[in-house]
């Protein structure tokens, strides 16, 4: 069976199960499989939201998942500061992956009053609605993605980047390459955010920057590709130093350009003072910042 047919079969099993489950009121398909075929490929997940006023029955026992597939593993994510609803991320033995979000009616009611969120704004399909609660759900879809920051958020993120950068030379001096990579990844996450802001600030039309860097080659400036490539280094002292410098240089360039475009005051004193402190350490182990 082809990958596409496997997902179609899995989706049918989900809808058949939900139709006969007394606790499930609404099933919503989100993600790329709810949008145009051009945005799907054979590796696209199945993203499903199950809406009920009594989700404790599902959140408390994962046996229901086995009625739809044979799971190899299930990642259980409970509500937290970053996500409001419990989720179950399932890898099936046929290679399919399905992500379940377990939410109450309040999720839909909130979107009716405040507008659809980024998950729905890129496209969604109502597969089952036993109560009619989705009848007035907004259909005005938008590109979604990152929005331009205010000056306070911009400065806060710039400061956080240089705060992380401060630690890298010290970890390098100690030979703690694992910690170097940990700090480096936080810097990369902040670099990605700045790339998103730079793309939005320089674009003449609406751009969807997606999330987690997905499809970055399609929405970011093509000229950035080589510079981004240079920011990744091997698990080795000298290449880690080179990649650190490339990351800092690219972030400094993009963040200063964004500050000009948005008429923000760039915290140059933070950058220059952190660079000096980094140089003090790098001078002892390798070449300093240019």
Phi, psi and omega in degrees: 000135180291162179302318181298314180294326177298317180290323176297318179295320179295318179297321178295321178296322178297313183291323178296316180296313183294325179301325184260005180263122186292339183273339184268121179262323186222142172235125181238131174264126177237189178078188186297332180284353174265353183253199183294153180299334181296336182267359180260155165217182185293346182259001182295134179288167170258115183254116186235134171251127176254121185251129180201158173271000182221059182287348179302330179294329178268320181294334184273350183206122184269010183300330181298332181296325183290347176282349181250330182202175174256097185287135170280316179207152179231122175266120184258115179246118180269163180306140181211188179297329183270340180216137187276331189243151176293147177228155175229115181257119192240129170255120183269159184289348175269005178094353178281152176235135180227131180250118178258131168252130183251105187233163177265175177301334183301328179301315180288321180296321178297320180288333176293325183270330187246355183099154183290149182274182186295331179294316182279332188295338179273356179131138177206157177229130175277113181270322179217136172216101184277345187243347183083011184292340181269002188305320184254020180292130183304144178246002182282087183284150178225175183294329182074199177087192184292148175246157178294144185274165166275175187294325180296313180296319179302309181295323180297318180289322176298315179298321179295321179301311183288334173298314178294319181300325180306324187280334189298310179301325179293321176293322178296317181298329179276348184080017181273073185295329178296316178294326175302314181294325178295311178296320181299321182291324175298319176299322180294322178297320178289326175296317178301316178300320179291325175297320178298312180297319180297319178297315180294320183289333183260353183272144178269354179224171182292132182235136175262112181270006177054219181209151178058024178080009181300136178057032183300329180293342181269329186251340180273162177302124180304333181293342181280343187306311181293321180294320177297317180302323183288346182277354180258130183236167178281168177280072187199146189303301188292321179288330175294322177295315179300314181294323178299313180297318180296321179296313180296319180296316181292319179297316181300316181296310183293317183293323177292323177294319178297318179302317179294315183296326182261004179061041176259154172276119181280133181283068185298331181294326177295311181300309186294323181289322177292319177300320179297316179294323177295319178299322180303323180276316182296330177300334183275338186239340182192194181290141177281178172303144176289000000 
